Amino acid sequence: SKLGCTSERGFEIIKKDLPTLDKGSVALIEYGGNDSDFDWQAISETPDEEHLPKVSVDKFERTLNEMVELVRSREIEPVLMTLPPVDPYRYFDFVSNERDGENILKWLGRKEVIYSFQEQYSLAVLRTALKQETKLIDVRAEFLKKRNFFPYISDDGIHPSSEGHRLIANTLEGFFSENIIAG
């Protein structure tokens, strides 16, 4: 895990570090949040132009499939994890800070687009888990089970708050206590 790491960069790290892992161990794979992000400064400056995410959802899904296949080929069990949801209103405020928020909103159309766009990456994780018949920890579902998941997201609208981190930890603990994983 590295701050700001996309799936493409993460795949390079996995390729480098995988030989150091023991056969029969587990690799928890969770990417997508940084992949789905945009250059908000560029959007602020040129809202009428096309702007692409750091990694397209198609490329993200292909990379995730390749990660699973590589990890498995080394006799390590991959476990995928969905993304926590974002609070599009707080995230919009965060990315608009010291930028032209009107231009960013012009490009988005509406703030909720931030949520639905990021959700595509979490759905790509689900599709990959199904395709690869890989175990899945559906963290997103645990957040969405809450009547109001916003307290579980930090003030920036995208990272989990301390309550969100506890929810993730409890979800992981529950998953691993219920699933006897390799080794």
N, C-alpha and C positions, 0 to 999 in steps of 0.2 A: 504494500500500500504506500502510495506517495501522494502528497497534496497536489491536486490538479491533474492527476494521471488519467489519461484516456485509455481505452482498450488497446489501441495500437501501441502505446508506450508500455502498457502493462504486459502485453504479449511478449515484447522484447525482454522485459524483466523475467517473465516466466521462463522463457527459453534459456536465459542465463542461469537462473537459480534452480531450475528443475533437477539438474543432475545432483544437487546437494540434498535433495529430499529422499527419504527412505521409501522404498517400495512398500505398498500397503498403507501408506498414510493418506490423508485427506487434504484436498486443496479447495478452499472456499473461494469462489470466484464471484466478485461483485463489481461490475463496471456499468457505466451508462450515464451517470450524472454529469461528468465532465464532457463526455462525448456529445451530449445533447445541448451543450452550452453554445452561446454565440459570442461574437465580437460585438459587445453592446456599444462600445465607443463608435465603431464603424456604422452601426445601425443608427445611432444618434446623429451622426454627421450626414449620412446618405440614406434616408428612409425609403426613397423611391427605387433603390437598387436591390438586386437579389442578394440575400445574405444566407450563407449555408452554416450549419452547425460545425463544430470542430471535427466531428466524424459523422458521416451520414448514417442513418439507421440501418441501411442495407449493409454498408461496410462494417458497422458495429456487429450486426448479427453474424456475418461471415467470420469475423475475427473471433467472436465468442465460440462459434462452432469449432474453429481451428484450435482454440485454447483447450476445449474439452477433449478433442481428439488427441492432442499432443499429451496432455496430462494423463489420459487413459493409456496411451501407448507406453508410458513409463510405469505402468501398474500402480498409479496413484488415483484414488477415487475423487473425481470432481463433484463438487456440490455448488450449484448456482444459487444466487440470492437476488431477489427482485429489489428494485429501488424504493426507498421511502418516497412518499409523495412530496410535492412542493406546495407551498402556499403562494399562489401566483400573485397575490396582492402585495405581500411583503417582499417577495422577490423582485417584483416590478419596481417597488420603491427603492430597493437595494441597487438594482442595475441602473436606475434613473438618477441616483445620487450623483450630483456634479456632472450630469449629462442632460441632454435635451429630452426630457420625459415625453413631451408632446410628439416629438419625432419617433421615439421608440414606440409609443402607443399607435401612431399612424402606421408604422410598419407591422406591428402585431395585429391591429384591428380591434382587439379587445384583450384585456389582461389575462383572461382565462386560457388563452391560447398557450401560454407558458406551461400550464398544467398538462393540457392535452398533448402538447408536443413532447414533453418529457415522458409522458405515459407510454408513448410509442416504444421507447427504449426498454421500459420495464416489460412491455408485451413481447418484445424481441427476446428477452430473457426467458419468458414463459415458453415461447415457440421453440427456442433452443433446447430447453429442458425436455420438452415433449419429443422433439426430433431425435435427440441424443439419448433419450430414456435415462436422464440424469436426475438425481435427487435435487429437490428444490426447496429452498427456505423462502416462503412468500412473506417477506417483511412488509411489503406494501399492504397486503391484506390485513395484517395486524394493526397497522396505522388506521386503515380505512374502517375497521370494525369499531373504532372509537366514534362516538356520536359527533365529537368535535376533535379532529386530530391536530388542529392548529397549535395547541400548547406543546405538542411533541416536536414542533419545528422551531428552529431558532429565529431570532429577529431578522436574519438575512433571508428567510423564507425558503431556504434550500437545505441547510444542514440540520440534522437532528438537534434538539435541545437536550439538556441533561435528562429530562423525562423521556425523550425519544431514544436516547442512548440506552436508558434502562429498559425500555420496551424492546429494543433490538437485542440487548443482552439476554433478556428473559426469553425472547423468541428463539435465539440460538441455543440457550440452555435447554429449553423444552424440546427442540428438534433433536439435539444430540443425545438427550437422555431417552428419547423415544426411538431413535434410530441407531441400531448398533452398526457402526461404520467400520470398515476395514481395520485390520490390525488388532 
